[in-house]
Amino acid sequence: TGEIESFSKPLEAKPKFQISMAPELEAWILSFENKLVALDPMKLEVLWTQSLTDPIKGAVSVVGKSMFVSTHAGKILKLDGVKKGRTEWEVDLPQPPVSAPTYLPIMAKVVVMDDKGGIQMVDGKTGKTSWRTVTENHNDLKEPWSTRVKGAVIMEAQMEWTHRGWTVWSPCSKNRFCIYSPAKG
């Protein structure tokens, strides 16, 4: 009906916060400035908060009980949602990211676009960088994404079957998108 059922206690969230759903953590994850707040979606109560050293870029990418964040200082961090946002690893990127990390499920990798148009792939388990390729992105859109393509597309484009059709898509030049192989870019 659109009627308000309940209110949360006042939160310290700032305007323009980002919210991510974390079903396996039974929480909503709010991100703003350099803070993460886990909120119980049923009771609307804060479960935990975590402050990072650098401001967060974009929303948190939640995968199971893990969280991936990009920071303005040019890092990607993997945080443990069960351990109240404790940092598992962080990796310094050659350039600051302009997007939140995008997750590739088949390979447990994350990918971001940086402020020079580079696409950077990072191992989601270890934090080791795999590859980086530079584009000439002149679009307003800056986020890469992952998607799975059909077998017919894999055969037509002569792609590897290793990744079961998972690809990275990204804006790469004026009014164009490019598709990248998760293994090599």
CORKA-V412453 format. One record per pair of residues at least 4 apart in sequence whose ideal C-beta (glycine too) atoms are under 7 Angstrom apart, sorted by sequence separation. I is the first residue (numbers start at 0). J is the second residue. D is the distance in Angstrom with one decimal. If there is no record, write none. Layout:
i j d
I J D
I J D
This chain:
i j d
12 16 4.5
39 43 6.7
51 55 6.6
70 74 4.6
80 84 6.9
92 96 6.2
113 117 4.5
122 126 6.5
148 152 4.1
150 154 6.4
151 155 6.2
152 156 5.9
171 175 5.8
180 184 6.6
21 26 4.7
30 35 5.5
38 43 6.7
39 44 4.9
61 66 5.3
62 67 7.0
103 108 4.6
112 117 7.0
121 126 6.4
122 127 4.7
148 153 6.3
153 158 4.6
171 176 6.5
179 184 5.2
21 27 6.8
60 66 7.0
69 75 5.7
70 76 6.8
78 84 4.8
79 85 4.9
112 118 5.7
113 119 6.1
170 176 5.8
171 177 3.7
20 27 6.2
21 28 5.2
28 35 6.1
29 36 4.3
38 45 6.0
39 46 5.5
59 66 5.0
60 67 4.3
78 85 6.6
102 109 5.5
103 110 6.7
121 128 5.4
122 129 6.2
153 160 6.3
169 176 6.7
38 46 6.6
67 75 6.4
68 76 5.1
78 86 5.8
79 87 5.5
101 109 6.5
110 118 6.2
111 119 5.5
121 129 6.7
168 176 5.5
169 177 5.9
18 27 5.6
19 28 4.5
28 37 5.7
29 38 6.2
36 45 6.0
37 46 4.2
59 68 5.4
78 87 6.6
100 109 4.0
101 110 5.1
110 119 6.7
119 128 6.4
120 129 4.2
37 47 5.0
67 77 5.7
68 78 6.7
76 86 5.6
77 87 4.5
100 110 7.0
110 120 5.1
120 130 5.2
168 178 5.6
169 179 6.9
18 29 5.5
26 37 4.3
27 38 4.6
77 88 5.1
100 111 5.3
153 164 5.5
26 38 6.1
36 48 5.0
57 69 6.1
65 77 6.0
66 78 4.4
108 120 5.6
109 121 5.1
119 131 4.7
166 178 5.1
167 179 4.3
16 29 5.1
17 30 4.8
24 37 6.8
26 39 6.4
27 40 5.3
35 48 6.8
55 68 5.2
56 69 4.2
76 89 4.5
98 111 5.3
108 121 6.5
118 131 6.8
166 179 6.6
16 30 6.5
26 40 6.9
34 48 6.4
35 49 4.5
56 70 6.1
65 79 6.6
66 80 5.4
75 89 7.0
98 112 4.9
108 122 5.9
109 123 5.1
117 131 5.2
118 132 5.3
150 164 6.9
167 181 6.0
16 31 3.9
55 70 6.0
56 71 5.6
65 80 6.5
74 89 5.1
75 90 5.3
96 111 4.2
97 112 5.6
108 123 5.4
117 132 6.7
149 164 6.7
166 181 6.9
15 31 7.0
34 50 5.5
54 70 6.4
64 80 4.7
74 90 6.5
96 112 6.8
97 113 6.4
107 123 4.3
117 133 4.9
118 134 6.5
147 163 6.9
148 164 4.7
165 181 5.8
12 29 5.3
33 50 5.8
53 70 3.9
54 71 4.6
64 81 5.2
74 91 5.7
75 92 6.6
96 113 5.4
97 114 5.2
107 124 5.3
116 133 5.8
147 164 4.5
13 31 4.5
33 51 4.6
53 71 5.7
73 91 6.0
74 92 6.6
95 113 6.2
115 133 6.7
116 134 4.5
147 165 5.2
148 166 5.8
12 31 5.7
13 32 6.0
33 52 6.9
51 70 6.7
53 72 3.9
73 92 4.8
94 113 3.7
95 114 5.2
116 135 6.1
162 181 5.1
26 46 5.7
33 53 6.0
94 114 5.3
116 136 4.3
145 165 6.1
146 166 6.2
162 182 6.7
33 54 4.9
53 74 6.6
73 94 6.5
92 113 6.1
94 115 4.8
102 123 6.7
108 129 6.7
145 166 6.9
159 180 6.5
161 182 6.8
32 54 5.5
33 55 6.3
73 95 4.2
145 167 5.7
146 168 6.2
158 180 6.5
72 95 6.9
73 96 7.0
94 117 5.9
159 182 6.5
12 36 6.5
35 59 6.7
71 95 6.1
143 167 5.6
144 168 5.4
30 55 4.8
75 100 5.7
118 143 6.0
143 168 6.5
10 36 6.7
143 169 3.9
69 96 4.0
92 119 5.6
30 58 6.2
30 59 5.1
69 98 6.6
112 141 5.3
69 99 5.6
112 142 6.7
140 170 4.7
28 59 4.9
69 100 5.7
90 121 5.7
112 143 5.4
111 143 7.0
138 170 4.1
28 61 6.1
67 100 4.1
110 143 5.1
49 83 6.2
75 109 6.4
136 170 5.0
10 45 7.0
49 84 3.2
67 102 6.7
134 169 6.8
136 171 5.8
137 172 6.5
138 173 6.9
7 43 3.5
8 44 6.9
47 83 4.0
75 111 6.4
90 126 4.5
136 172 6.8
137 173 4.5
47 84 6.6
89 126 6.8
134 171 3.9
135 172 5.1
5 43 6.3
28 66 6.5
30 68 7.0
88 126 3.7
90 128 6.3
93 131 6.7
134 172 6.7
19 58 5.1
60 99 5.7
17 57 6.4
19 59 4.4
21 61 4.4
23 63 5.1
24 64 5.8
56 96 5.5
60 100 4.7
62 102 5.1
17 58 3.8
20 61 6.9
23 64 5.3
57 98 5.8
58 99 5.0
60 101 6.8
101 142 6.9
19 61 5.0
57 99 3.1
60 102 5.4
67 109 5.2
69 111 5.5
101 143 5.2
103 145 4.6
56 99 6.5
98 141 5.2
101 144 5.3
102 145 6.8
134 177 6.6
97 141 4.4
98 142 4.3
101 145 5.6
98 143 6.6
75 121 5.6
77 123 6.8
132 179 7.0
35 84 5.1
60 109 6.9
77 126 6.4
118 167 6.9
118 169 5.5
132 184 4.1
130 183 6.3
130 184 4.4
24 80 4.4
67 123 6.9
106 162 6.3
105 162 5.4
110 167 5.3
112 169 6.2
105 163 5.4
21 80 6.1
106 165 6.9
105 165 4.6
118 179 6.5
120 181 6.9
103 165 5.6
103 167 6.9
120 184 6.9
118 184 6.8
108 181 6.2
106 181 5.3
103 181 5.4
